[in-house]
Amino acid sequence: MNVPPSTPVVLALDFGGTKTALTVADQHGTRLHDLTVETAAEQGARAGLKRAVGAARTLLDGREPVAVGVSTIGIPGDDGVALAPNIPGWEELALGREIALEFPESELRLATDVKAAARYECDAGALKGCDPGLYINLGTGLAVAIVAGGTVLTGRHGASGEIGYNLRAPADVGRAAGDRILLEDVVSGKALSLAARADGSTELAAHIGEFIDELAFHLVNLTIAVDPQRIVVGGGMVRSWDALHAPLRTALDAAVPYPPQLAVAAHPYDAPLLGALALAVEAARTGT
């Protein structure tokens, strides 16, 4: 889309475990240009950030954005991104400061990707009007977001919904994360791909049954605790929704006193990017 060079724009970036998605939009959130680049996690955090900034400069075509919204795996803080092991070095990267240096004239907002996605789904997607609601991300990693009263719960440290760290069995009680197998290590897109490759196969069908059983176990327990009106699912594994839906539906109906609705997110693959864009638009509007 061709727009006059004088048109103010905002930039949104979504840093994921396998790809980084970007969009440039006008101040009202109308997307003008989109681009996706590989995260290439094996090359490390700084290389991934450099690649994303270069892609952003290409999209911006000489403009400086009024605001930048960022969603990322992990929990962004002043000195690093906590709970983000999928990209080596990402936890030590002061993401906010680095992006502020790249775009010093822009207002900046950062959020965890799953929470950004849930906020967007709550405002304009499949969780709109649901109180409470659950957003579950089945992508490279595993996490959920809880929506209550129209607000995405963050928790004391921003770590609400990081179920990838859940205990998997009574034997895990009292054991540190490094001394046990985390839920995310067996229930995530990355885990499923690794299991298939370990068998010398690229087929996921042989592993999907155990994957779904363990996912259902934790989802049922979480649902009983929260009592949501609706659960929506996003992330790359939604492409396997035909295999996921029936067993998850059966598990919820069998065990939850008040089984919730279960649906695919309105924007299953780009809700984190749309959430980052919403942050940028809000920042451009308020300037605070």
N, C-alpha and C positions, 0 to 999 in steps of 0.2 A: 504494500500500500504506500503510495507516494503522499507525503505530507510536507508542508512548507518547513524549511529549516528553522523557522522561528517558533514552531509549535513546541511548547514545553512537553517533555516526556518523562516517564518514570521507567525504572529498570527493575526486573524481578529475576532472582536466581534461585534455583532449587538444587542443592548439592545432595546427590544420592550416592549409594554405594557403587552403582554401576554406570550412572550417567548424571550429567548436570544439564538441566533444562533452563533456558533463558527466554525472556520475552521483554520487548520494549512496547510500551503502551502510552496513550495520551493520559492526561491527568484525570480523566474520567474512567480509566481502566479499559478502554478499547484497545485490543491488542493490534499492534502494527507490524511487528516482525518477531518471528520465533526462531530458535535454534537449539539444537541438542548436541552436546559433545560427550565423548566417553570420559568417565572419571579416571580410568586407568589407575586404579588404586595401587597397583604394584609399583608405580612410579613415585608414590609418596604424595603427601599433602600439598607441599609447595608447588609441585609440578601441576597438580590438579587445579589449584587456585589460579596459577598463571594461565593455564589453558582456558579457564572460565572467564577470566578478565579479558583475555585476548578476544574471545568470542563476543563478549559484551561490547567491546570497542567496535568490533565489526558491525554489530547490530545498531549501535548508536550512531555510527557514521559521522563522527565529529561532534555530536551533541554531548552536552553534560546533563545528566538526568537531574531533575528536581529532587527526586527521592529514589532510594534503593531499598527494596525489600528482599530479604534473604530467608529461605528455609533450608535447614540442614539436618542430616542425620546427627544424632547426639543432642546435647544440651549446650547451646552457645553461652559462653561467659566472657568475662573481661580478659582472661589469660589463656583460654583454650576452649575446646569443645568436649565436654565430658561425655562419657559413655558412647564413644564413637570408634570402636575398634576396627571397623571394616576398611578404613583408609589409614594406612600407617602414617603416623605423625599428625593426624587430624586432631587428636586430643590435646596436642601441645601447640596447635596453631591458634593464635589470637585472631580469630576470623574477623570479628568486628573491627578491630583496629587496622587489620590489613586492608579490608575493603574501604574503610574510611580514608586511608592514605591514598587509595586508588581514585576515590571519588570525594575529594575534600569539600566540594561545594554542595553535596547532596545530604538530605536528611536520610538517616539510616535506621532500619528496623530489622531485627533478627528474631527467628522463632525456630523451635524444633519442627521438623517437617510434618510429623504426624499431627501435631497440635495445630499447625497452620492449615493442614488439610481439613481437620475436623471443624475448625472455625469457619472455613469456607462452606463446607457441607451444611453446617448449622445455619449460616446466613442465607445461602442461596441454593442448597442442594438437597440431598436425600434425608438430612437430619433437621431440616427446617420445621419448626413447630414441635419437635420431639423433646420431651422433658421427663426423665433424662434420656440421653441417647449414648450409644457407644460407636466409636469409629475404630475399626481394626485394620491395620496396615499389614498386608501380606506381600512383602517385597523382598529385597535382598535381606532385610532384617525383619524383626517382629516387634510391634508395639501397638498400643491402643491409646485412645483418648476418650475421656469421659466428659460429656456435655451435660451440664445441669443449670437450669435457670437461664439458658441462653449463653452460658459462659463455659469455655473449655477449662477444666480444672488443671492447674499446673503442679500443685503440691508445693511443699516447703522449699524444695531445691530444684523445682522445674522438672522433676523426674516422675510425676504421676503417670501411670500407664506403661512404664518400662517393664512389661511382663516378660521380655526376653531374658530377664534375670530370675524368673520364678524358679523355686525349688521344684524338682521333678518327682521326688520320692521322699519318704520319711528319713531315709539314710542320708539325705542331703542336709538335714537340720544341723546347724552348728558348723557347717563347712563353708569356708570363704569361697567367693566366686571362682577364684583360680584353682580351687581344689575339687571342683565338681563340674559336671557337664551342664551348661546353661540351657534353658529352654530354647533360646534362639539358635543354639548350636545344632538342634535337631528339628526345629519347626521354623523354617524360613526358606525363601527361595534359594539362598546360598547353600544352606544345609542340604536341601534336596538335590541340588546339582552336584554337590560334592559326593553325596552318597551314590548317585548314579555313576559318576566317573570312577569311584572306588571299585565298582563292579565291572569296570571296563565297558560301560554302556552310556549312551546319551539318553536312554529311555527313562522317564520319570515314573511310569506306571507301576513298576515293581515296588516303588517306595512310597507311593502316595497314600496307601492304606494306613500304615503306621503313622505317617505324618498327620493325617486327618484325625485319627484316634486321639493322639496326644493334644492336638489343637483343640478338639472338641472338649476334652477333659478340662482344660484350663478355661476355655470360653464359657462352659456351663457354670463353673465355680464363680467366675467373674460376673456372669449374668445374675446368678442368685444373689450376689453381694450388692449389685447396683440396681436391679429391677428396672432395666431400661424399657422404654416404649419401642425402640427400634435399634437394631444393630445394622450398620452398613459397613461394607468391606471394600477396601481399595488396595491398590498396589499391583505389581506385575502379575502376581499369581491369580488375579481375577480372570486372567485368560483361561484358567482351568476351572471356572465356576461350575461348569456342568458336573465335574467330578466332586467339587467341594460342597455344593448346596444341599443335596439330599441328605448326606450323612450328618452335616451340621444341623440341619433342620430337625432330623430325627432325634439327635442328642438333646437339643434344646427342648423339644416337645416331651421327651421322656422324663427329664430330670428337673426342669425349672418349674416352680409352682405357677408362675404366670409367664408363659413363653412369649418372648417379644417377636415383633416382625424382624425379618432377616432379608436384606436386599444388597445389591451391588450399589456402591456409591454413585451419585450422579456424574461424577468426574473421576472414575476409578484410577486413571493413570496420571492425571495432571492436577489433582486437587492441591498437592503441596505447592506447586508453582502458582496456582490461582490464589492460594492463601498468601504467598509471598507478595503477589501483585496487589492484593487487598491491603496488605501492610504498607506498601509503597504509596498507594493512592491515598490512604489515610494520612500518612506522613506528609505528603505533598499538600493535602488540604489543611492540616492543622499547623504544620511547620514546627511542631514541638515534640 
